[in-house]
Amino acid sequence: MDALGAALKLSHNRAVLLMLVVTLLWSTAGVVSRHLEQARSFEVTFWRSFFTVLSLLVILPLAKGRAVFARMRHGGAALWLLGLCWAGMFTFFMLALTLTTVANVLVTMALMPLFTALATRIFLGHRIAQRTWAAIVVAGCGITYMYGTHLAEGFSLAGTVVALGVPISGAANWTITQHSHAQGKNVDLIPAVLMGGVWSSLITLPLAWPLQASAHDVLLLAGLGLFQLAIPCVLAVACTQVLKAPEVALLGLLEVIFGILLAWLGAGEVPSHNVLMGGSVVIGALVANEMVAWRGRV
């Protein structure tokens, strides 16, 4: 266990409680983005990623030791690829929030476990359990219901298409990680998050120029970089050393619930009936899938 895990001395119960805090922190992006004054589109992504990088440059040596940056030089192609995957998640997520509702983005993002199962089946040859195939079909029905009425009313698909980039990037991330582990190479995920922030900042800065964010916006986005990304990502990695994969997946789904509630209470963004009904189907399918997996491993 690394320096952070040893310092926290995580028991199973403490890891569960910490993951609850992590998901709550992750879920703040939507409500905070609704209180921005001038920052828009790519600039929102740039500032959040930029401050994530600054935060991790301080946090990483504390969590992983001073030699962490030297070890990153030997991370190989996998570290760079994972950095690009994290950059995709960072960028698509914040862009999607500027194009559609928080609820739509979070429910679409929740498809990541199912996309990961499909990706590992296609690229790594992993077998997909019947329960997961069933969850994929049910979740697909829920997504269709969510957006079917909107499409009939001329609803723009832009936000949903961009939001789909998050679970696709996430699936690529975990597939590469599993492939590396299968070859006996353990890639440290926290430095990969740092690389993702660097890539995301470099990609979005030219698209965001000239920067127009007010001091108020920069302060909010700095808070997201530190408290919504850097700190919870580091804590989540520590939790994965104690919790089983289905437990982490189940607890991570709370981000959808927390995020929708915060946007509802903190920004007056009331989710539509279709999103609530279809989203419940999607989340229910994911919970059932992970619960069966959990019982099978206990």
C-alpha positions as CSV (number, residue, x, y, z in Angstrom):
1,M,0.0,0.0,0.0
2,D,1.3,3.5,-0.9
3,A,2.0,6.3,1.6
4,L,-1.6,7.7,1.4
5,G,-3.2,4.3,2.0
6,A,-0.9,3.7,5.0
7,A,-1.6,7.1,6.4
8,L,-5.4,6.7,6.1
9,K,-5.3,3.1,7.6
10,L,-8.4,2.3,5.7
11,S,-10.6,-0.5,7.0
12,H,-13.5,-1.7,4.9
13,N,-16.0,0.5,6.6
14,R,-13.8,3.5,6.4
15,A,-13.2,2.9,2.7
16,V,-17.0,2.8,2.1
17,L,-17.5,6.0,3.9
18,L,-14.6,7.6,2.1
19,M,-16.0,6.5,-1.3
20,L,-19.3,8.2,-0.3
21,V,-17.4,11.4,0.3
22,V,-15.6,10.9,-3.1
23,T,-18.9,10.5,-5.0
24,L,-20.3,13.6,-3.3
25,L,-17.3,15.6,-4.3
26,W,-17.4,14.3,-7.9
27,S,-21.1,15.2,-8.1
28,T,-20.5,18.9,-7.5
29,A,-19.4,19.8,-11.1
30,G,-22.9,20.2,-12.5
31,V,-24.3,22.6,-9.9
32,V,-21.1,24.6,-9.8
33,S,-21.1,24.9,-13.6
34,R,-24.6,26.4,-13.5
35,H,-23.2,29.4,-11.4
36,L,-20.5,30.4,-13.9
37,E,-20.8,34.0,-15.2
38,Q,-18.8,34.3,-18.4
39,A,-16.7,31.1,-18.9
40,R,-18.2,28.9,-21.6
41,S,-17.5,25.7,-23.5
42,F,-13.8,24.9,-23.9
43,E,-12.7,27.5,-21.4
44,V,-14.6,25.8,-18.6
45,T,-12.7,22.6,-19.4
46,F,-9.4,24.3,-19.6
47,W,-9.6,26.1,-16.2
48,R,-10.8,23.0,-14.4
49,S,-8.1,20.8,-16.0
50,F,-5.4,23.4,-15.4
51,F,-6.2,23.7,-11.7
52,T,-6.3,19.9,-11.4
53,V,-2.8,19.8,-12.7
54,L,-1.6,22.4,-10.2
55,S,-3.3,20.6,-7.4
56,L,-1.8,17.2,-8.3
57,L,1.7,18.6,-8.6
58,V,1.4,19.3,-4.9
59,I,-0.7,16.3,-3.9
60,L,1.2,13.6,-5.8
61,P,4.5,13.8,-3.9
62,L,2.6,13.7,-0.6
63,A,0.6,10.7,-1.6
64,K,3.1,8.8,-3.6
65,G,6.5,10.0,-2.3
66,R,9.0,12.4,-3.9
67,A,10.1,9.8,-6.4
68,V,6.7,9.7,-8.2
69,F,7.7,12.1,-11.0
70,A,10.9,10.1,-11.7
71,R,8.8,6.9,-11.9
72,M,6.5,8.6,-14.4
73,R,9.3,8.8,-16.9
74,H,9.3,5.0,-17.0
75,G,5.5,4.6,-17.3
76,G,5.8,3.6,-20.9
77,A,3.1,3.9,-23.6
78,A,0.3,2.8,-21.2
79,L,0.8,5.9,-19.1
80,W,0.5,8.2,-22.1
81,L,-2.6,6.3,-23.4
82,L,-4.3,6.4,-20.0
83,G,-3.5,10.1,-19.8
84,L,-5.3,10.6,-23.2
85,C,-8.3,8.6,-21.8
86,W,-8.5,10.8,-18.7
87,A,-8.2,13.9,-20.9
88,G,-11.2,12.6,-22.9
89,M,-13.2,12.1,-19.8
90,F,-12.4,15.5,-18.4
91,T,-13.1,17.3,-21.7
92,F,-16.2,15.5,-22.8
93,F,-17.8,15.8,-19.4
94,M,-17.5,19.5,-19.0
95,L,-18.4,20.2,-22.6
96,A,-21.5,18.1,-22.3
97,L,-22.5,20.1,-19.2
98,T,-22.5,23.2,-21.3
99,L,-24.8,21.6,-23.9
100,T,-27.4,19.6,-22.0
101,T,-28.8,19.1,-18.5
102,V,-26.8,17.7,-15.6
103,A,-29.1,14.7,-15.3
104,N,-28.7,13.8,-19.0
105,V,-24.9,13.9,-18.7
106,L,-24.7,11.9,-15.5
107,V,-27.1,9.1,-16.6
108,T,-25.3,8.8,-19.9
109,M,-21.9,8.7,-18.0
110,A,-23.3,5.9,-15.8
111,L,-23.1,3.5,-18.8
112,M,-19.3,3.3,-18.3
113,P,-19.3,-0.2,-16.6
114,L,-21.3,-1.6,-19.5
115,F,-19.1,0.0,-22.1
116,T,-16.1,-1.4,-20.3
117,A,-17.6,-4.9,-20.4
118,L,-18.1,-4.6,-24.1
119,A,-14.6,-3.1,-24.7
120,T,-12.9,-5.9,-22.8
121,R,-14.9,-8.5,-24.7
122,I,-13.9,-7.0,-28.1
123,F,-10.3,-6.2,-27.4
124,L,-9.2,-8.6,-24.7
125,G,-11.5,-11.5,-25.3
126,H,-13.1,-11.4,-21.8
127,R,-16.4,-13.3,-21.5
128,I,-19.4,-11.2,-20.8
129,A,-21.8,-12.8,-18.2
130,Q,-25.4,-13.3,-19.1
131,R,-26.4,-10.9,-16.3
132,T,-24.2,-8.2,-18.0
133,W,-25.8,-8.8,-21.4
134,A,-29.2,-8.4,-19.7
135,A,-28.1,-5.2,-18.0
136,I,-26.9,-3.8,-21.4
137,V,-30.2,-4.5,-23.0
138,V,-32.3,-3.1,-20.1
139,A,-30.0,0.0,-19.8
140,G,-30.3,0.5,-23.6
141,C,-34.1,0.5,-23.3
142,G,-33.8,3.1,-20.5
143,I,-31.6,5.4,-22.6
144,T,-34.0,5.0,-25.5
145,Y,-37.0,6.0,-23.3
146,M,-35.0,9.0,-21.9
147,Y,-34.4,10.5,-25.3
148,G,-37.2,9.1,-27.4
149,T,-39.7,11.8,-26.6
150,H,-37.1,14.6,-26.8
151,L,-36.1,13.4,-30.3
152,A,-39.8,13.5,-31.4
153,E,-39.9,17.1,-30.2
154,G,-36.8,18.1,-32.1
155,F,-34.4,17.7,-29.2
156,S,-30.7,18.3,-30.1
157,L,-28.5,15.3,-29.8
158,A,-25.3,17.3,-29.4
159,G,-25.1,17.2,-25.6
160,T,-25.8,13.5,-25.5
161,V,-23.3,12.6,-28.2
162,V,-20.6,14.6,-26.4
163,A,-21.6,13.0,-23.1
164,L,-21.2,9.5,-24.6
165,G,-17.5,10.4,-25.0
166,V,-17.1,10.1,-21.2
167,P,-18.1,6.4,-20.9
168,I,-16.3,5.5,-24.1
169,S,-13.1,7.2,-22.8
170,G,-13.6,5.5,-19.4
171,A,-14.0,2.1,-21.0
172,A,-10.8,2.6,-23.0
173,N,-9.1,3.6,-19.8
174,W,-10.0,0.5,-17.9
175,T,-9.4,-1.8,-20.9
176,I,-5.9,-0.5,-21.2
177,T,-5.3,-0.8,-17.5
178,Q,-6.5,-4.5,-17.5
179,H,-4.3,-5.2,-20.5
180,S,-1.3,-3.8,-18.7
181,H,-2.0,-5.8,-15.6
182,A,-2.4,-9.0,-17.7
183,Q,1.1,-8.3,-19.0
184,G,2.5,-7.9,-15.5
185,K,2.7,-4.1,-15.7
186,N,1.0,-2.1,-13.0
187,V,0.2,1.4,-14.1
188,D,-0.3,4.0,-11.4
189,L,-3.6,5.6,-12.0
190,I,-3.0,8.9,-10.1
191,P,-0.1,10.0,-12.4
192,A,-2.3,9.0,-15.3
193,V,-4.9,11.5,-14.0
194,L,-2.2,14.2,-13.9
195,M,-1.3,13.4,-17.5
196,G,-4.9,13.6,-18.4
197,G,-5.1,17.1,-16.9
198,V,-2.0,18.2,-18.8
199,W,-3.4,16.8,-22.1
200,S,-6.9,18.3,-21.5
201,S,-5.3,21.7,-20.7
202,L,-3.1,21.7,-23.8
203,I,-5.9,20.6,-26.1
204,T,-8.6,23.0,-24.9
205,L,-6.5,26.2,-24.4
206,P,-6.2,27.1,-28.1
207,L,-10.0,26.4,-28.5
208,A,-10.8,28.5,-25.4
209,W,-8.7,31.5,-26.5
210,P,-9.2,34.4,-25.8
211,L,-10.0,33.6,-22.2
212,Q,-13.0,35.5,-20.9
213,A,-13.7,34.0,-17.5
214,S,-14.3,36.4,-14.7
215,A,-12.4,36.2,-11.4
216,H,-15.6,34.6,-9.9
217,D,-15.5,31.9,-12.6
218,V,-11.8,31.2,-12.2
219,L,-12.3,30.8,-8.4
220,L,-15.2,28.3,-8.9
221,L,-13.3,26.3,-11.5
222,A,-10.2,26.3,-9.3
223,G,-12.4,24.8,-6.6
224,L,-13.5,22.1,-9.1
225,G,-10.0,21.3,-10.1
226,L,-8.9,20.8,-6.5
227,F,-12.0,19.5,-4.7
228,Q,-14.0,17.9,-7.5
229,L,-11.2,16.2,-9.4
230,A,-7.7,16.1,-7.8
231,I,-8.6,15.2,-4.2
232,P,-11.4,12.7,-4.9
233,C,-9.5,10.9,-7.6
234,V,-6.5,10.4,-5.2
235,L,-8.9,9.2,-2.5
236,A,-10.8,6.9,-4.9
237,V,-7.5,5.1,-5.9
238,A,-6.8,4.6,-2.2
239,C,-10.3,3.1,-1.7
240,T,-9.8,0.7,-4.6
241,Q,-7.0,-0.9,-2.6
242,V,-9.5,-2.0,0.0
243,L,-12.9,-2.4,-1.8
244,K,-13.8,-4.9,-4.4
245,A,-14.6,-3.8,-7.9
246,P,-18.4,-4.3,-7.7
247,E,-18.4,-2.3,-4.5
248,V,-16.6,0.6,-6.1
249,A,-18.9,0.5,-9.1
250,L,-22.0,0.5,-6.9
251,L,-20.8,3.4,-4.7
252,G,-19.7,5.3,-7.8
253,L,-23.3,5.3,-9.1
254,L,-24.2,7.5,-6.3
255,E,-22.6,10.3,-8.2
256,V,-25.6,10.3,-10.5
257,I,-28.1,10.6,-7.7
258,F,-26.0,13.2,-5.8
259,G,-25.4,15.2,-9.0
260,I,-29.0,15.4,-10.0
261,L,-30.1,16.4,-6.5
262,L,-27.4,19.1,-6.2
263,A,-28.4,20.6,-9.6
264,W,-32.0,20.4,-8.6
265,L,-31.6,22.0,-5.2
266,G,-28.6,24.3,-5.9
267,A,-29.4,25.5,-9.4
268,G,-33.1,24.9,-9.9
269,E,-32.5,22.4,-12.7
270,V,-35.5,20.1,-12.4
271,P,-35.0,16.8,-14.3
272,S,-37.7,15.8,-16.7
273,H,-40.1,12.9,-16.2
274,N,-38.4,11.0,-19.0
275,V,-34.9,11.4,-17.4
276,L,-36.2,10.3,-14.0
277,M,-38.0,7.2,-15.4
278,G,-35.3,6.2,-18.0
279,G,-32.5,7.0,-15.6
280,S,-34.1,4.8,-12.9
281,V,-34.2,2.0,-15.4
282,V,-30.5,2.5,-16.3
283,I,-29.3,2.8,-12.7
284,G,-31.5,-0.2,-11.7
285,A,-29.9,-2.4,-14.4
286,L,-26.4,-1.4,-13.3
287,V,-27.1,-1.9,-9.6
288,A,-28.7,-5.4,-10.3
289,N,-25.6,-6.3,-12.4
290,E,-23.1,-5.3,-9.8
291,M,-25.1,-6.8,-6.9
292,V,-25.1,-10.2,-8.6
293,A,-21.4,-9.9,-9.3
294,W,-20.7,-8.9,-5.7
295,R,-22.6,-11.9,-4.4
296,G,-20.7,-14.2,-6.8
297,R,-17.4,-13.0,-5.4
298,V,-18.2,-13.0,-1.7
